[in-house]
Amino acid sequence: MTTSENVIGSRVIAILIDGALLLMVSFMMPSLFGANGYGATGLVLLVVIGVAYFFLAELFYGQTLGKKVMNLRVVAEAGSLTASKVALRTAFRLVDGFFFGLVGLVATIASKKHQRIGDMVARTLVVRV
């Protein structure tokens, strides 16, 4: 693994891949849940699936499918990548996602270690592998 070199472009592509995957899941919701697939039930379930996807993939593998394709991995700044660090990263996706992800992108560009807000709070880095 390398350090947190400038991986901003790779991170953007990785989140687009992950977003496309979740978009495909959203298209399947009506098939699985009928009319409720596009209703409140479907929306809540889609949010739960999205949160679970990021949390579980990063906790167990250190990377989502998008990060794997782009040869990126989430690591702790110090020590091990723990469930609490991954949970913080995941929770702050909401903040980083404001204005179509602009908040997270600006934070990543502006920070010395190329961290989005969720990374700063959780003390994690995204590195090239």
N, CA, C and O atoms as a Tinker XYZ file with bonds, in Angstrom:
   516  protein
     1  N      0.832000   -1.187000    0.000000    73     2
     2  CA     0.000000    0.000000    0.000000    64     1     3
     3  C      0.869000    1.239000    0.000000    63     2     4     5
     4  O      1.972000    1.249000    0.546000    81     3
     5  N      0.363000    2.253000   -0.607000    73     3     6
     6  CA     1.081000    3.515000   -0.612000    64     5     7
     7  C      0.396000    4.470000    0.351000    63     6     8     9
     8  O     -0.591000    4.117000    0.998000    81     7
     9  N      0.917000    5.653000    0.438000    73     7    10
    10  CA     0.303000    6.662000    1.299000    64     9    11
    11  C     -0.885000    7.294000    0.592000    63    10    12    13
    12  O     -1.273000    6.874000   -0.497000    81    11
    13  N     -1.449000    8.301000    1.222000    73    11    14
    14  CA    -2.628000    8.950000    0.636000    64    13    15
    15  C     -2.209000    9.929000   -0.451000    63    14    16    17
    16  O     -2.495000   11.124000   -0.370000    81    15
    17  N     -1.522000    9.406000   -1.477000    73    15    18
    18  CA    -1.175000   10.245000   -2.621000    64    17    19
    19  C     -2.456000   10.802000   -3.207000    63    18    20    21
    20  O     -3.546000   10.459000   -2.750000    81    19
    21  N     -2.344000   11.632000   -4.186000    73    19    22
    22  CA    -3.534000   12.239000   -4.774000    64    21    23
    23  C     -4.373000   11.175000   -5.482000    63    22    24    25
    24  O     -4.059000   10.759000   -6.597000    81    23
    25  N     -5.431000   10.749000   -4.825000    73    23    26
    26  CA    -6.314000    9.720000   -5.365000    64    25    27
    27  C     -7.702000   10.286000   -5.656000    63    26    28    29
    28  O     -8.675000    9.539000   -5.759000    81    27
    29  N     -7.786000   11.593000   -5.785000    73    27    30
    30  CA    -9.088000   12.247000   -5.923000    64    29    31
    31  C     -9.838000   11.768000   -7.162000    63    30    32    33
    32  O    -11.013000   11.411000   -7.066000    81    31
    33  N     -9.192000   11.753000   -8.309000    73    31    34
    34  CA    -9.853000   11.308000   -9.539000    64    33    35
    35  C    -10.324000    9.868000   -9.433000    63    34    36    37
    36  O    -11.427000    9.536000   -9.868000    81    35
    37  N     -9.493000    9.018000   -8.856000    73    35    38
    38  CA    -9.860000    7.614000   -8.677000    64    37    39
    39  C    -11.029000    7.471000   -7.706000    63    38    40    41
    40  O    -11.891000    6.612000   -7.888000    81    39
    41  N    -11.056000    8.309000   -6.683000    73    39    42
    42  CA   -12.163000    8.271000   -5.728000    64    41    43
    43  C    -13.469000    8.684000   -6.389000    63    42    44    45
    44  O    -14.518000    8.100000   -6.119000    81    43
    45  N    -13.408000    9.693000   -7.257000    73    43    46
    46  CA   -14.611000   10.142000   -7.958000    64    45    47
    47  C    -15.142000    9.014000   -8.843000    63    46    48    49
    48  O    -16.345000    8.752000   -8.857000    81    47
    49  N    -14.264000    8.355000   -9.572000    73    47    50
    50  CA   -14.701000    7.249000  -10.431000    64    49    51
    51  C    -15.252000    6.107000   -9.579000    63    50    52    53
    52  O    -16.249000    5.486000   -9.947000    81    51
    53  N    -14.612000    5.826000   -8.448000    73    51    54
    54  CA   -15.081000    4.757000   -7.563000    64    53    55
    55  C    -16.489000    5.031000   -7.050000    63    54    56    57
    56  O    -17.323000    4.126000   -7.015000    81    55
    57  N    -16.762000    6.273000   -6.652000    73    55    58
    58  CA   -18.103000    6.587000   -6.138000    64    57    59
    59  C    -19.133000    6.550000   -7.268000    63    58    60    61
    60  O    -20.296000    6.229000   -7.027000    81    59
    61  N    -18.724000    6.874000   -8.492000    73    59    62
    62  CA   -19.641000    6.749000   -9.627000    64    61    63
    63  C    -19.983000    5.281000   -9.889000    63    62    64    65
    64  O    -21.129000    4.957000  -10.199000    81    63
    65  N    -18.997000    4.399000   -9.765000    73    63    66
    66  CA   -19.240000    2.960000   -9.927000    64    65    67
    67  C    -20.181000    2.467000   -8.834000    63    66    68    69
    68  O    -21.142000    1.749000   -9.112000    81    67
    69  N    -19.904000    2.853000   -7.592000    73    67    70
    70  CA   -20.777000    2.441000   -6.485000    64    69    71
    71  C    -22.182000    3.014000   -6.652000    63    70    72    73
    72  O    -23.171000    2.340000   -6.365000    81    71
    73  N    -22.263000    4.248000   -7.112000    73    71    74
    74  CA   -23.563000    4.868000   -7.350000    64    73    75
    75  C    -24.339000    4.144000   -8.444000    63    74    76    77
    76  O    -25.551000    3.961000   -8.332000    81    75
    77  N    -23.644000    3.731000   -9.501000    73    75    78
    78  CA   -24.296000    2.989000  -10.582000    64    77    79
    79  C    -24.821000    1.651000  -10.070000    63    78    80    81
    80  O    -25.905000    1.215000  -10.458000    81    79
    81  N    -24.061000    1.010000   -9.208000    73    79    82
    82  CA   -24.497000   -0.255000   -8.609000    64    81    83
    83  C    -25.775000   -0.049000   -7.786000    63    82    84    85
    84  O    -26.724000   -0.823000   -7.908000    81    83
    85  N    -25.797000    0.983000   -6.960000    73    83    86
    86  CA   -26.978000    1.267000   -6.150000    64    85    87
    87  C    -28.149000    1.725000   -7.013000    63    86    88    89
    88  O    -29.305000    1.470000   -6.674000    81    87
    89  N    -27.861000    2.393000   -8.118000    73    87    90
    90  CA   -28.923000    2.787000   -9.046000    64    89    91
    91  C    -29.576000    1.552000   -9.660000    63    90    92    93
    92  O    -30.796000    1.503000   -9.820000    81    91
    93  N    -28.762000    0.557000  -10.003000    73    91    94
    94  CA   -29.315000   -0.690000  -10.537000    64    93    95
    95  C    -30.217000   -1.366000   -9.504000    63    94    96    97
    96  O    -31.271000   -1.903000   -9.847000    81    95
    97  N    -29.799000   -1.332000   -8.248000    73    95    98
    98  CA   -30.632000   -1.898000   -7.181000    64    97    99
    99  C    -31.947000   -1.138000   -7.100000    63    98   100   101
   100  O    -33.004000   -1.745000   -6.929000    81    99
   101  N    -31.892000    0.182000   -7.222000    73    99   102
   102  CA   -33.124000    0.977000   -7.138000    64   101   103
   103  C    -34.086000    0.634000   -8.273000    63   102   104   105
   104  O    -35.302000    0.672000   -8.083000    81   103
   105  N    -33.557000    0.302000   -9.449000    73   103   106
   106  CA   -34.410000   -0.075000  -10.568000    64   105   107
   107  C    -35.094000   -1.418000  -10.330000    63   106   108   109
   108  O    -36.148000   -1.690000  -10.903000    81   107
   109  N    -34.497000   -2.256000   -9.488000    73   107   110
   110  CA   -35.082000   -3.563000   -9.183000    64   109   111
   111  C    -36.142000   -3.491000   -8.087000    63   110   112   113
   112  O    -36.900000   -4.444000   -7.906000    81   111
   113  N    -36.208000   -2.393000   -7.360000    73   111   114
   114  CA   -37.122000   -2.279000   -6.221000    64   113   115
   115  C    -38.589000   -2.553000   -6.592000    63   114   116   117
   116  O    -39.250000   -3.295000   -5.865000    81   115
   117  N    -39.126000   -1.997000   -7.676000    73   115   118
   118  CA   -40.527000   -2.290000   -8.000000    64   117   119
   119  C    -40.760000   -3.774000   -8.310000    63   118   120   121
   120  O    -41.821000   -4.315000   -7.998000    81   119
   121  N    -39.779000   -4.421000   -8.915000    73   119   122
   122  CA   -39.918000   -5.853000   -9.194000    64   121   123
   123  C    -39.992000   -6.653000   -7.908000    63   122   124   125
   124  O    -40.705000   -7.653000   -7.829000    81   123
   125  N    -39.258000   -6.212000   -6.904000    73   123   126
   126  CA   -39.219000   -6.933000   -5.637000    64   125   127
   127  C    -40.370000   -6.564000   -4.711000    63   126   128   129
   128  O    -40.859000   -7.407000   -3.958000    81   127
   129  N    -40.800000   -5.317000   -4.764000    73   127   130
   130  CA   -41.784000   -4.824000   -3.802000    64   129   131
   131  C    -43.036000   -4.231000   -4.432000    63   130   132   133
   132  O    -43.830000   -3.592000   -3.742000    81   131
   133  N    -43.223000   -4.432000   -5.724000    73   131   134
   134  CA   -44.414000   -3.911000   -6.384000    64   133   135
   135  C    -44.444000   -2.397000   -6.342000    63   134   136   137
   136  O    -43.409000   -1.739000   -6.446000    81   135
   137  N    -45.629000   -1.856000   -6.189000    73   135   138
   138  CA   -45.802000   -0.401000   -6.161000    64   137   139
   139  C    -45.039000    0.234000   -5.019000    63   138   140   141
   140  O    -44.637000    1.393000   -5.120000    81   139
   141  N    -44.826000   -0.500000   -3.924000    73   139   142
   142  CA   -44.074000    0.050000   -2.785000    64   141   143
   143  C    -42.594000    0.243000   -3.107000    63   142   144   145
   144  O    -41.880000    0.921000   -2.367000    81   143
   145  N    -42.132000   -0.350000   -4.207000    73   143   146
   146  CA   -40.730000   -0.211000   -4.585000    64   145   147
   147  C    -40.326000    1.225000   -4.849000    63   146   148   149
   148  O    -39.167000    1.595000   -4.664000    81   147
   149  N    -41.289000    2.039000   -5.282000    73   147   150
   150  CA   -40.988000    3.450000   -5.508000    64   149   151
   151  C    -41.577000    4.336000   -4.424000    63   150   152   153
   152  O    -41.441000    5.558000   -4.479000    81   151
   153  N    -42.220000    3.741000   -3.455000    73   151   154
   154  CA   -42.816000    4.503000   -2.367000    64   153   155
   155  C    -41.869000    4.669000   -1.201000    63   154   156   157
   156  O    -40.668000    4.429000   -1.323000    81   155
   157  N    -42.408000    5.077000   -0.082000    73   155   158
   158  CA   -41.607000    5.330000    1.115000    64   157   159
   159  C    -40.895000    4.068000    1.584000    63   158   160   161
   160  O    -39.742000    4.127000    2.011000    81   159
   161  N    -41.574000    2.929000    1.506000    73   159   162
   162  CA   -40.958000    1.672000    1.928000    64   161   163
   163  C    -39.729000    1.369000    1.083000    63   162   164   165
   164  O    -38.678000    1.001000    1.607000    81   163
   165  N    -39.871000    1.525000   -0.217000    73   163   166
   166  CA   -38.744000    1.279000   -1.121000    64   165   167
   167  C    -37.600000    2.233000   -0.880000    63   166   168   169
   168  O    -36.435000    1.835000   -0.922000    81   167
   169  N    -37.919000    3.492000   -0.627000    73   167   170
   170  CA   -36.885000    4.494000   -0.368000    64   169   171
   171  C    -36.117000    4.168000    0.915000    63   170   172   173
   172  O    -34.888000    4.219000    0.942000    81   171
   173  N    -36.850000    3.837000    1.966000    73   171   174
   174  CA   -36.203000    3.481000    3.231000    64   173   175
   175  C    -35.317000    2.250000    3.041000    63   174   176   177
   176  O    -34.186000    2.213000    3.525000    81   175
   177  N    -35.832000    1.250000    2.339000    73   175   178
   178  CA   -35.052000    0.041000    2.104000    64   177   179
   179  C    -33.811000    0.329000    1.269000    63   178   180   181
   180  O    -32.746000   -0.232000    1.526000    81   179
   181  N    -33.939000    1.189000    0.286000    73   179   182
   182  CA   -32.788000    1.551000   -0.545000    64   181   183
   183  C    -31.715000    2.263000    0.279000    63   182   184   185
   184  O    -30.524000    2.018000    0.086000    81   183
   185  N    -32.125000    3.133000    1.185000    73   183   186
   186  CA   -31.165000    3.809000    2.064000    64   185   187
   187  C    -30.470000    2.783000    2.953000    63   186   188   189
   188  O    -29.253000    2.836000    3.129000    81   187
   189  N    -31.235000    1.854000    3.509000    73   187   190
   190  CA   -30.658000    0.806000    4.361000    64   189   191
   191  C    -29.671000   -0.042000    3.564000    63   190   192   193
   192  O    -28.587000   -0.360000    4.052000    81   191
   193  N    -30.042000   -0.406000    2.344000    73   191   194
   194  CA   -29.138000   -1.191000    1.499000    64   193   195
   195  C    -27.862000   -0.404000    1.204000    63   194   196   197
   196  O    -26.766000   -0.960000    1.269000    81   195
   197  N    -27.994000    0.879000    0.881000    73   195   198
   198  CA   -26.823000    1.706000    0.587000    64   197   199
   199  C    -25.894000    1.839000    1.783000    63   198   200   201
   200  O    -24.678000    1.702000    1.651000    81   199
   201  N    -26.465000    2.106000    2.945000    73   199   202
   202  CA   -25.654000    2.229000    4.160000    64   201   203
   203  C    -24.967000    0.903000    4.463000    63   202   204   205
   204  O    -23.777000    0.873000    4.776000    81   203
   205  N    -25.720000   -0.196000    4.370000    73   203   206
   206  CA   -25.153000   -1.524000    4.638000    64   205   207
   207  C    -24.042000   -1.850000    3.640000    63   206   208   209
   208  O    -23.012000   -2.409000    4.015000    81   207
   209  N    -24.252000   -1.502000    2.372000    73   207   210
   210  CA   -23.250000   -1.764000    1.340000    64   209   211
   211  C    -21.914000   -1.098000    1.688000    63   210   212   213
   212  O    -20.875000   -1.758000    1.718000    81   211
   213  N    -21.951000    0.203000    1.947000    73   211   214
   214  CA   -20.707000    0.911000    2.253000    64   213   215
   215  C    -20.098000    0.422000    3.566000    63   214   216   217
   216  O    -18.893000    0.179000    3.641000    81   215
   217  N    -20.919000    0.278000    4.587000    73   215   218
   218  CA   -20.416000   -0.135000    5.901000    64   217   219
   219  C    -19.794000   -1.527000    5.839000    63   218   220   221
   220  O    -18.650000   -1.707000    6.254000    81   219
   221  N    -20.521000   -2.501000    5.334000    73   219   222
   222  CA   -20.027000   -3.878000    5.345000    64   221   223
   223  C    -18.841000   -4.084000    4.406000    63   222   224   225
   224  O    -17.881000   -4.771000    4.758000    81   223
   225  N    -18.901000   -3.498000    3.224000    73   223   226
   226  CA   -17.795000   -3.659000    2.269000    64   225   227
   227  C    -16.508000   -3.058000    2.821000    63   226   228   229
   228  O    -15.443000   -3.666000    2.715000    81   227
   229  N    -16.601000   -1.870000    3.407000    73   227   230
   230  CA   -15.395000   -1.228000    3.924000    64   229   231
   231  C    -14.922000   -1.873000    5.226000    63   230   232   233
   232  O    -13.719000   -1.923000    5.485000    81   231
   233  N    -15.847000   -2.364000    6.045000    73   231   234
   234  CA   -15.456000   -3.025000    7.291000    64   233   235
   235  C    -14.733000   -4.340000    7.008000    63   234   236   237
   236  O    -13.668000   -4.594000    7.570000    81   235
   237  N    -15.303000   -5.175000    6.142000    73   235   238
   238  CA   -14.733000   -6.503000    5.916000    64   237   239
   239  C    -13.630000   -6.542000    4.875000    63   238   240   241
   240  O    -12.723000   -7.369000    4.970000    81   239
   241  N    -13.689000   -5.659000    3.876000    73   239   242
   242  CA   -12.710000   -5.705000    2.788000    64   241   243
   243  C    -11.864000   -4.444000    2.667000    63   242   244   245
   244  O    -10.856000   -4.440000    1.959000    81   243
   245  N    -12.266000   -3.370000    3.355000    73   243   246
   246  CA   -11.549000   -2.108000    3.246000    64   245   247
   247  C    -11.846000   -1.387000    1.943000    63   246   248   249
   248  O    -11.240000   -0.357000    1.645000    81   247
   249  N    -12.780000   -1.928000    1.164000    73   247   250
   250  CA   -13.082000   -1.306000   -0.117000    64   249   251
   251  C    -14.452000   -1.754000   -0.622000    63   250   252   253
   252  O    -14.902000   -2.871000   -0.368000    81   251
   253  N    -15.086000   -0.852000   -1.334000    73   251   254
   254  CA   -16.322000   -1.171000   -2.042000    64   253   255
   255  C    -15.929000   -1.700000   -3.419000    63   254   256   257
   256  O    -14.745000   -1.744000   -3.756000    81   255
   257  N    -16.911000   -2.096000   -4.205000    73   255   258
   258  CA   -16.619000   -2.552000   -5.561000    64   257   259
   259  C    -15.935000   -1.445000   -6.368000    63   258   260   261
   260  O    -14.973000   -1.703000   -7.092000    81   259
   261  N    -16.432000   -0.218000   -6.240000    73   259   262
   262  CA   -15.816000    0.906000   -6.949000    64   261   263
   263  C    -14.363000    1.115000   -6.549000    63   262   264   265
   264  O    -13.506000    1.334000   -7.406000    81   263
   265  N    -14.081000    1.048000   -5.252000    73   263   266
   266  CA   -12.695000    1.199000   -4.800000    64   265   267
   267  C    -11.833000    0.046000   -5.287000    63   266   268   269
   268  O    -10.675000    0.248000   -5.653000    81   267
   269  N    -12.386000   -1.156000   -5.294000    73   267   270
   270  CA   -11.628000   -2.318000   -5.772000    64   269   271
   271  C    -11.238000   -2.137000   -7.240000    63   270   272   273
   272  O    -10.090000   -2.371000   -7.615000    81   271
   273  N    -12.196000   -1.722000   -8.061000    73   271   274
   274  CA   -11.922000   -1.490000   -9.487000    64   273   275
   275  C    -10.833000   -0.423000   -9.654000    63   274   276   277
   276  O     -9.992000   -0.524000  -10.547000    81   275
   277  N    -10.854000    0.592000   -8.797000    73   275   278
   278  CA    -9.901000    1.696000   -8.913000    64   277   279
   279  C     -8.632000    1.478000   -8.073000    63   278   280   281
   280  O     -7.809000    2.385000   -7.946000    81   279
   281  N     -8.477000    0.286000   -7.505000    73   279   282
   282  CA    -7.296000   -0.058000   -6.697000    64   281   283
   283  C     -7.109000    0.874000   -5.504000    63   282   284   285
   284  O     -6.006000    1.348000   -5.232000    81   283
   285  N     -8.205000    1.125000   -4.802000    73   283   286
   286  CA    -8.178000    1.964000   -3.608000    64   285   287
   287  C     -8.621000    1.149000   -2.408000    63   286   288   289
   288  O     -9.337000    0.157000   -2.551000    81   287
   289  N     -8.198000    1.564000   -1.234000    73   287   290
   290  CA    -8.598000    0.897000    0.000000    64   289   291
   291  C     -8.686000    1.928000    1.116000    63   290   292   293
   292  O     -7.924000    2.895000    1.150000    81   291
   293  N     -9.629000    1.705000    2.031000    73   291   294
   294  CA    -9.773000    2.540000    3.223000    64   293   295
   295  C     -8.888000    1.947000    4.309000    63   294   296   297
   296  O     -8.936000    0.746000    4.576000    81   295
   297  N     -8.082000    2.795000    4.932000    73   295   298
   298  CA    -7.232000    2.368000    6.045000    64   297   299
   299  C     -7.363000    3.379000    7.178000    63   298   300   301
   300  O     -7.766000    4.522000    6.967000    81   299
   301  N     -7.019000    2.942000    8.365000    73   299   302
   302  CA    -6.995000    3.847000    9.512000    64   301   303
   303  C     -5.706000    4.655000    9.470000    63   302   304   305
   304  O     -4.665000    4.150000    9.050000    81   303
   305  N     -5.775000    5.914000    9.906000    73   303   306
   306  CA    -4.545000    6.723000    9.982000    64   305   307
   307  C     -3.559000    6.076000   10.943000    63   306   308   309
   308  O     -2.351000    6.083000   10.709000    81   307
   309  N     -4.084000    5.520000   12.020000    73   307   310
   310  CA    -3.252000    4.820000   13.005000    64   309   311
   311  C     -4.045000    3.622000   13.516000    63   310   312   313
   312  O     -5.253000    3.710000   13.734000    81   311
   313  N     -3.363000    2.527000   13.699000    73   311   314
   314  CA    -4.048000    1.348000   14.214000    64   313   315
   315  C     -4.835000    0.642000   13.127000    63   314   316   317
   316  O     -4.530000    0.740000   11.938000    81   315
   317  N     -5.854000   -0.069000   13.571000    73   315   318
   318  CA    -6.664000   -0.879000   12.663000    64   317   319
   319  C     -7.935000   -0.149000   12.236000    63   318   320   321
   320  O     -8.408000    0.768000   12.907000    81   319
   321  N     -8.463000   -0.581000   11.114000    73   319   322
   322  CA    -9.752000   -0.083000   10.658000    64   321   323
   323  C    -10.819000   -0.814000   11.468000    63   322   324   325
   324  O    -10.997000   -2.022000   11.317000    81   323
   325  N    -11.522000   -0.086000   12.323000    73   323   326
   326  CA   -12.504000   -0.683000   13.231000    64   325   327
   327  C    -13.929000   -0.397000   12.766000    63   326   328   329
   328  O    -14.161000    0.450000   11.903000    81   327
   329  N    -14.868000   -1.118000   13.353000    73   327   330
   330  CA   -16.279000   -0.909000   13.025000    64   329   331
   331  C    -16.703000    0.528000   13.340000    63   330   332   333
   332  O    -17.478000    1.120000   12.589000    81   331
   333  N    -16.210000    1.087000   14.431000    73   331   334
   334  CA   -16.607000    2.455000   14.780000    64   333   335
   335  C    -16.050000    3.466000   13.781000    63   334   336   337
   336  O    -16.726000    4.444000   13.462000    81   335
   337  N    -14.849000    3.255000   13.289000    73   335   338
   338  CA   -14.290000    4.164000   12.281000    64   337   339
   339  C    -15.074000    4.077000   10.976000    63   338   340   341
   340  O    -15.375000    5.094000   10.352000    81   339
   341  N    -15.398000    2.862000   10.576000    73   339   342
   342  CA   -16.160000    2.678000    9.347000    64   341   343
   343  C    -17.574000    3.245000    9.513000    63   342   344   345
   344  O    -18.120000    3.831000    8.578000    81   343
   345  N    -18.162000    3.074000   10.693000    73   343   346
   346  CA   -19.503000    3.615000   10.950000    64   345   347
   347  C    -19.498000    5.144000   10.864000    63   346   348   349
   348  O    -20.423000    5.735000   10.307000    81   347
   349  N    -18.471000    5.778000   11.406000    73   347   350
   350  CA   -18.366000    7.240000   11.307000    64   349   351
   351  C    -18.228000    7.686000    9.858000    63   350   352   353
   352  O    -18.899000    8.620000    9.420000    81   351
   353  N    -17.343000    7.002000    9.108000    73   351   354
   354  CA   -17.169000    7.317000    7.687000    64   353   355
   355  C    -18.486000    7.221000    6.950000    63   354   356   357
   356  O    -18.843000    8.095000    6.160000    81   355
   357  N    -19.215000    6.126000    7.227000    73   355   358
   358  CA   -20.476000    5.875000    6.545000    64   357   359
   359  C    -21.515000    6.929000    6.924000    63   358   360   361
   360  O    -22.214000    7.452000    6.056000    81   359
   361  N    -21.617000    7.237000    8.203000    73   359   362
   362  CA   -22.593000    8.230000    8.662000    64   361   363
   363  C    -22.335000    9.597000    8.036000    63   362   364   365
   364  O    -23.276000   10.311000    7.690000    81   363
   365  N    -21.078000    9.959000    7.891000    73   363   366
   366  CA   -20.747000   11.278000    7.341000    64   365   367
   367  C    -20.865000   11.349000    5.821000    63   366   368   369
   368  O    -20.625000   12.403000    5.231000    81   367
   369  N    -21.232000   10.239000    5.180000    73   367   370
   370  CA   -21.520000   10.300000    3.743000    64   369   371
   371  C    -22.677000   11.258000    3.475000    63   370   372   373
   372  O    -22.743000   11.890000    2.421000    81   371
   373  N    -23.583000   11.355000    4.438000    73   371   374
   374  CA   -24.708000   12.285000    4.303000    64   373   375
   375  C    -24.197000   13.721000    4.188000    63   374   376   377
   376  O    -24.635000   14.467000    3.312000    81   375
   377  N    -23.282000   14.105000    5.059000    73   375   378
   378  CA   -22.719000   15.458000    5.033000    64   377   379
   379  C    -21.879000   15.652000    3.772000    63   378   380   381
   380  O    -22.015000   16.657000    3.075000    81   379
   381  N    -21.013000   14.684000    3.487000    73   379   382
   382  CA   -20.145000   14.789000    2.308000    64   381   383
   383  C    -20.952000   14.816000    1.013000    63   382   384   385
   384  O    -20.485000   15.337000    0.000000    81   383
   385  N    -22.153000   14.258000    1.043000    73   383   386
   386  CA   -22.975000   14.189000   -0.151000    64   385   387
   387  C    -23.799000   15.430000   -0.444000    63   386   388   389
   388  O    -24.450000   15.505000   -1.487000    81   387
   389  N    -23.783000   16.416000    0.467000    73   387   390
   390  CA   -24.543000   17.643000    0.219000    64   389   391
   391  C    -24.135000   18.265000   -1.103000    63   390   392   393
   392  O    -22.975000   18.192000   -1.510000    81   391
   393  N    -25.104000   18.879000   -1.767000    73   391   394
   394  CA   -24.900000   19.554000   -3.049000    64   393   395
   395  C    -24.273000   18.599000   -4.069000    63   394   396   397
   396  O    -23.297000   18.927000   -4.745000    81   395
   397  N    -24.877000   17.396000   -4.155000    73   395   398
   398  CA   -24.452000   16.380000   -5.113000    64   397   399
   399  C    -22.986000   15.977000   -4.925000    63   398   400   401
   400  O    -22.278000   15.730000   -5.902000    81   399
   401  N    -22.541000   15.912000   -3.691000    73   399   402
   402  CA   -21.190000   15.465000   -3.373000    64   401   403
   403  C    -20.150000   16.564000   -3.388000    63   402   404   405
   404  O    -18.968000   16.301000   -3.166000    81   403
   405  N    -20.570000   17.791000   -3.646000    73   403   406
   406  CA   -19.623000   18.900000   -3.741000    64   405   407
   407  C    -18.908000   19.150000   -2.409000    63   406   408   409
   408  O    -17.723000   19.484000   -2.398000    81   407
   409  N    -19.621000   18.992000   -1.288000    73   407   410
   410  CA   -18.998000   19.214000    0.021000    64   409   411
   411  C    -17.839000   18.241000    0.216000    63   410   412   413
   412  O    -16.747000   18.646000    0.614000    81   411
   413  N    -18.073000   16.966000   -0.061000    73   411   414
   414  CA   -17.016000   15.962000    0.089000    64   413   415
   415  C    -15.870000   16.194000   -0.878000    63   414   416   417
   416  O    -14.706000   16.032000   -0.513000    81   415
   417  N    -16.190000   16.573000   -2.109000    73   415   418
   418  CA   -15.148000   16.816000   -3.107000    64   417   419
   419  C    -14.276000   17.994000   -2.710000    63   418   420   421
   420  O    -13.050000   17.914000   -2.788000    81   419
   421  N    -14.901000   19.091000   -2.283000    73   419   422
   422  CA   -14.125000   20.272000   -1.864000    64   421   423
   423  C    -13.251000   19.922000   -0.654000    63   422   424   425
   424  O    -12.086000   20.314000   -0.596000    81   423
   425  N    -13.807000   19.196000    0.298000    73   423   426
   426  CA   -13.018000   18.800000    1.478000    64   425   427
   427  C    -11.834000   17.941000    1.056000    63   426   428   429
   428  O    -10.728000   18.114000    1.566000    81   427
   429  N    -12.059000   17.025000    0.133000    73   427   430
   430  CA   -10.993000   16.130000   -0.329000    64   429   431
   431  C     -9.902000   16.902000   -1.059000    63   430   432   433
   432  O     -8.716000   16.634000   -0.868000    81   431
   433  N    -10.290000   17.841000   -1.879000    73   431   434
   434  CA    -9.312000   18.654000   -2.612000    64   433   435
   435  C     -8.543000   19.560000   -1.657000    63   434   436   437
   436  O     -7.333000   19.735000   -1.806000    81   435
   437  N     -9.239000   20.138000   -0.677000    73   435   438
   438  CA    -8.620000   21.118000    0.221000    64   437   439
   439  C     -7.760000   20.493000    1.307000    63   438   440   441
   440  O     -6.850000   21.147000    1.817000    81   439
   441  N     -8.021000   19.252000    1.670000    73   439   442
   442  CA    -7.282000   18.665000    2.791000    64   441   443
   443  C     -5.925000   18.124000    2.340000    63   442   444   445
   444  O     -5.785000   17.601000    1.234000    81   443
   445  N     -4.961000   18.256000    3.191000    73   443   446
   446  CA    -3.596000   17.843000    2.893000    64   445   447
   447  C     -3.503000   16.348000    2.587000    63   446   448   449
   448  O     -2.722000   15.930000    1.732000    81   447
   449  N     -4.304000   15.549000    3.291000    73   447   450
   450  CA    -4.264000   14.091000    3.109000    64   449   451
   451  C     -5.363000   13.597000    2.175000    63   450   452   453
   452  O     -5.621000   12.396000    2.096000    81   451
   453  N     -6.005000   14.513000    1.474000    73   451   454
   454  CA    -7.081000   14.185000    0.529000    64   453   455
   455  C     -8.205000   13.406000    1.212000    63   454   456   457
   456  O     -8.644000   12.363000    0.728000    81   455
   457  N     -8.658000   13.939000    2.347000    73   455   458
   458  CA    -9.721000   13.307000    3.117000    64   457   459
   459  C    -11.020000   14.079000    2.973000    63   458   460   461
   460  O    -11.037000   15.310000    2.987000    81   459
   461  N    -12.117000   13.328000    2.834000    73   459   462
   462  CA   -13.420000   13.968000    2.917000    64   461   463
   463  C    -13.734000   14.134000    4.403000    63   462   464   465
   464  O    -12.978000   13.656000    5.249000    81   463
   465  N    -14.827000   14.798000    4.726000    73   463   466
   466  CA   -15.149000   15.067000    6.129000    64   465   467
   467  C    -15.280000   13.773000    6.914000    63   466   468   469
   468  O    -14.797000   13.681000    8.042000    81   467
   469  N    -15.930000   12.769000    6.329000    73   467   470
   470  CA   -16.071000   11.475000    6.999000    64   469   471
   471  C    -14.734000   10.845000    7.344000    63   470   472   473
   472  O    -14.595000   10.217000    8.394000    81   471
   473  N    -13.744000   11.008000    6.466000    73   471   474
   474  CA   -12.401000   10.489000    6.745000    64   473   475
   475  C    -11.740000   11.249000    7.890000    63   474   476   477
   476  O    -11.090000   10.654000    8.750000    81   475
   477  N    -11.913000   12.566000    7.890000    73   475   478
   478  CA   -11.303000   13.377000    8.948000    64   477   479
   479  C    -11.877000   12.995000   10.311000    63   478   480   481
   480  O    -11.135000   12.827000   11.279000    81   479
   481  N    -13.195000   12.859000   10.380000    73   479   482
   482  CA   -13.849000   12.525000   11.649000    64   481   483
   483  C    -13.456000   11.115000   12.098000    63   482   484   485
   484  O    -13.189000   10.891000   13.279000    81   483
   485  N    -13.421000   10.176000   11.166000    73   483   486
   486  CA   -13.108000    8.782000   11.494000    64   485   487
   487  C    -11.609000    8.507000   11.570000    63   486   488   489
   488  O    -11.183000    7.433000   11.996000    81   487
   489  N    -10.820000    9.490000   11.152000    73   487   490
   490  CA    -9.359000    9.322000   11.092000    64   489   491
   491  C     -8.965000    8.158000   10.202000    63   490   492   493
   492  O     -8.239000    7.244000   10.593000    81   491
   493  N     -9.490000    8.244000    8.968000    73   491   494
   494  CA    -9.183000    7.228000    7.962000    64   493   495
   495  C     -8.625000    7.907000    6.725000    63   494   496   497
   496  O     -8.746000    9.119000    6.547000    81   495
   497  N     -8.012000    7.100000    5.879000    73   495   498
   498  CA    -7.447000    7.553000    4.610000    64   497   499
   499  C     -7.916000    6.608000    3.510000    63   498   500   501
   500  O     -8.203000    5.440000    3.773000    81   499
   501  N     -7.994000    7.096000    2.314000    73   499   502
   502  CA    -8.178000    6.236000    1.165000    64   501   503
   503  C     -6.850000    6.238000    0.421000    63   502   504   505
   504  O     -6.352000    7.288000    0.015000    81   503
   505  N     -6.284000    5.043000    0.248000    73   503   506
   506  CA    -4.954000    4.902000   -0.349000    64   505   507
   507  C     -5.026000    4.017000   -1.572000    63   506   508   509
   508  O     -5.946000    3.215000   -1.726000    81   507
   509  N     -4.047000    4.173000   -2.434000    73   507   510
   510  CA    -3.923000    3.313000   -3.611000    64   509   511
   511  C     -3.234000    2.025000   -3.178000    63   510   512   513
   512  O     -2.285000    2.050000   -2.395000    81   511
   513  N     -3.719000    0.901000   -3.695000    73   511   514
   514  CA    -3.091000   -0.395000   -3.369000    64   513   515
   515  C     -2.421000   -0.974000   -4.587000    63   514   516
   516  O     -1.839000   -2.056000   -4.516000    81   515
